[in-house]
Structures are given as structure tokens and as C-alpha cells.
Amino acid sequence: MKPTVSIIKGTAILTAAGFAVKVFGAIYRIILSRMIGAEGIGLYQMAYPVYLIFLSLSTAGIPISISKIIAEKSASGDQAGMRTVFRAAFGLMFLLGMLSSIAMAGTARWFAGHVVFDSRAIFAIWALSPAIFLMSLMAVFRGYFQGQLHMQPSAVSQIFEQLVRVSVSIILAYALLPMGIEHAAAGAAFGATAGGAAGLVYLIFVYWRSHLTSKAVVPKTGRKGRTFAEMQRLIRFALPISLTAILMPLLQTLDSVLVPHRLQTIGYTIKQSTTMLGILGNSWAVIYLPLIVTGAIAANMVPAVSILKGSRDMKSLQNKVSEGLRLAVIYLCPAFIGLLVFGGTVYRMIYGDAGITVLSWFSPAIFFLGMEQVSAGVLQGLGKPKWPLVSFVIGAVVKIAVTTVATGWPGLNLAGAALGTVSGALVTASLNLFKIRQVVRFRLEESGAVILAGCAMFFTCHYLRKVLDFPMTFEFVVVGFIGVIVYGIVLWLLGGIRLQDLEVITKKFNKG
């Protein structure tokens, strides 16, 4: 019997959860800023990168690795094998998470004194350290469920985690504020630990409930050997993904050093270059928002592709890869066009600064970064996790070279940094797609229709902005909405969206 694999419903579930988490996070940030002020937020912000370093070291790549291997076992109906993988992953992450939490707590004083240069940050670092252990265990459960294309537990756990995190952070920050700003910041930081505990409890409950209905029995003979073998397999698969995850923030850190230096070589002062670096950081925050959707597509592609690859149904595999890439292209095109047209408007709406157009320069990066995410998910599902690392390193070299040259050109400045990101992402995505093409002969027959629909959207938005005299926010909403409608209509007329697509979507959601 052929496995039934859908990425549409799972993508929608993870996307909705991702946006909900972002909304809660934005509201929380505003309340917290008003409560503990810029100084308190600064102490919290000092501790967070330390937390991300240890979190990356303990969890990066593991959920994808678990998802891939669980999907293989699921495709062959090996329930006992799935339990063995889960047990191996749980043991591995229990150890890594515990060691990382202890290491973070033990080095808190050093990080506070020698890295962030504020000894008061030690309390926030301590408050965050238990969260590493909890997040490591959550990664196991999320990978286990995602490998079975069961995305709801991951999505609900994210929302639980964020709700508890926000509530506990605000309550503790308020309660501890009389003791000093550093204690209030630590209270806010502890929200991540409380949220991790809440999300983990929910996932344990869901796993326990599914465990009761399962009749799978893991043979006791040779259990340790099989568990150890699966643990080794998890590490081998996760290692290149982990390296990529660690290199990404390092590449952005390099931007923080390279861009101000290049700006100063063409006459900008230290203060001006620092301000422009802040604009660059703000732009990155906007760029990552639409990538929530492609991140969800990628998370679904890993188990979906792995299941079909295990079934040896090459035609279904080819169709699934084509479907995932096509879904990404159809979504990314209007996201790219929208930011190209409204880049300055979006920046002013969010940050209040007029005349900043760097987001428009960044807009093609949305398309290429999104394709990079989805293509990496396909390659990981195909059992080729090393290739996304290789292509990322090559793209990073291109990004650094273009950023170094273009940022130093008078008249480009920050636009040069944007061009560097666009060039690097273009190279990485292209190399990934080239490798996929060697393995699976995917088709993107509707790409011409998407391009023409994108052009129609661009010219419609550009024309309406000229003829209509609307306030900024109203213009963005109305003109943007009309542009998306035009995009959808043209795409429909040219055959980029078919009637069966809507039937598939309706069928998948009615089943859910």
C-alpha cells in the first residue's frame, strides 16, 4: 500500500503556530520594555545570545535527524524501530541537554564579566540555563511526531511554551523589580525555562497517550546494541545540520564586524556606521518573518520525502518534491514583490524611520533564502544532509566577498550588504536545487506563470501607489491586498493554480 503523504496541512499548522508565537512575543516585548526599561531589556539581551550558543550546541540538527529516521521506520511500519530511535534520541538529548545546562550555569560568571562586560547579567544567564535541558528534551518529542507527519503536537507545544513564557516573565519581572533591575531581568529570562517546562509536559502527555494505543513491543534481546547504533546514526546525520545552524549566527556576527568597518573606509563616522548596523539588524528581523512559512514547508518536506524514498515509489517522490518546491515558489514570489514595492513603508511602519529603503534591496533575499530552506529540507529527506552544509559554505564565501566589495562602494553602503546576502542565498539555493535535480527529476512547470503573475502584481502596486493618495498604513493594506488578488487571478488564468489544488487543500483540512 502506497503511503499517503501531505505537506499542505502540516505547513499550515506550523505556520499558524509560528505567527502566533511571533505575535505573543511582540506583545510581550512591548510590555516588558515598559516595565523594566531599556536597561533591563539590555541585561536580558546580554544573556540571550549565550543561551542561543548553548542551545545550538545541544539541539541543532537533532529534531530534523529524528524526524528523518522516524519517517523511514514509519514508512516500513516498523513501530518497534521507531521506539528504539526515540529511546536513543531521548538518551542522547538528556545527556547533551544536561551537560549544556550545567556548562552554561558554570560559565555564567565568565560570560558576564568577559563577554558581555556586565556582571549583573549573571542572574539572567543562570535563569536561562535550565531551559537548555528542557528544550533539548522537547526537540526529541517534536522530531518524533514530525517524523510521522503529525505536526499538531509541535505546533500546540510552541503556543503553550510561549504563553507560559510570556506570563511567567511578566509576573516575575514585576515581582522582582523592587529587588533591582538585574533581578527583574532574571525573572523575565526565567520565563523561557517555565515555558520549556510547560511545552515539555504537554508533549509528554501526548506521547504517553499515543503510547497507550500502540501495541509495538521492543525486543529486550540486543536492546542496548540497537539503541547505541541508532544513537550513532542520529549523530552522523545531525552533525552537518548542526554545523550549518552554528555557522548561520556566526555569519551574521561577521556582518556586525565587516559592515561598520567597510562603511568607515568610505567616510562614515563610528557613530554613523553603528547606527547603520542597527538598521541592518532591524532589516534582518523583518526578512525572517515571511520565512516562517518556508521553514514550515521544509519541516514537512523532511519526513514526507523520507517516507516516499523508503517506499521506493519514485514517481510519487518526484511529484512530492515538485509539489513542495512549487508551493514555496508560489508563496515566495508575492512576498518578494511586496517587500520590493513597500520596503520603505514597512520599515517606517515598524520602526518609525522614514527614508530607509534597504528592505527593498533585501527583498530578493526572501525568495532565495526561502528556496534555500525548502531545498535543504528536501535534501535532508533524501538522506543527503552534507550537501546543504557544502552549499551554505560556498554561498557564505560569496556573501562575504560581495558584501566586502559592494558595501565599500560610495552610494551603495547598506545596499551592498543586502546584495551580499542576496548573492550568497542565490548561490546556496541554486546548488541545492542542482543536487536535488541529480537525484529526483522534479518539475516546476508553472514557474513561467508565477513570474508573469509576479510582474502583474508589481506593476499594479507600483501604479496604484502613484495614482492613489492614501495614508501610509492604509496604502500598504489596500494596495498590497489588491496586488495579491491580481497575483492570484493572473496565476489562476495562466494555470499556475489548478482546480485540483483547491480540492486537495479542502480535502486535507476536512480530514483534520
HELIX and SHEET records of a PDB file:
HELIX    1   1 ILE A    8  THR A   59  1                                  52    
HELIX    2   2 ILE A   62  ALA A   75  1                                  14    
HELIX    3   3 GLN A   79  GLY A  106  1                                  28    
HELIX    4   4 ALA A  108  HIS A  114  1                                   7    
HELIX    5   5 SER A  119  ALA A  121  5                                   3    
HELIX    6   6 ILE A  122  GLY A  147  1                                  26    
HELIX    7   7 GLN A  152  LEU A  176  1                                  25    
HELIX    8   8 LEU A  177  MET A  179  5                                   3    
HELIX    9   9 ILE A  181  THR A  213  1                                  33    
HELIX   10  10 ARG A  223  THR A  265  1                                  43    
HELIX   11  11 ILE A  270  TYR A  288  1                                  19    
HELIX   12  12 LEU A  291  SER A  311  1                                  21    
HELIX   13  13 MET A  314  TYR A  351  1                                  38    
HELIX   14  14 VAL A  358  GLY A  381  1                                  24    
HELIX   15  15 LYS A  386  THR A  407  1                                  22    
HELIX   16  16 LEU A  414  VAL A  439  1                                  26    
HELIX   17  17 SER A  447  VAL A  467  1                                  21    
HELIX   18  18 MET A  472  LEU A  493  1                                  22    
HELIX   19  19 LEU A  499  LYS A  511  1                                  13    
END                                                                             
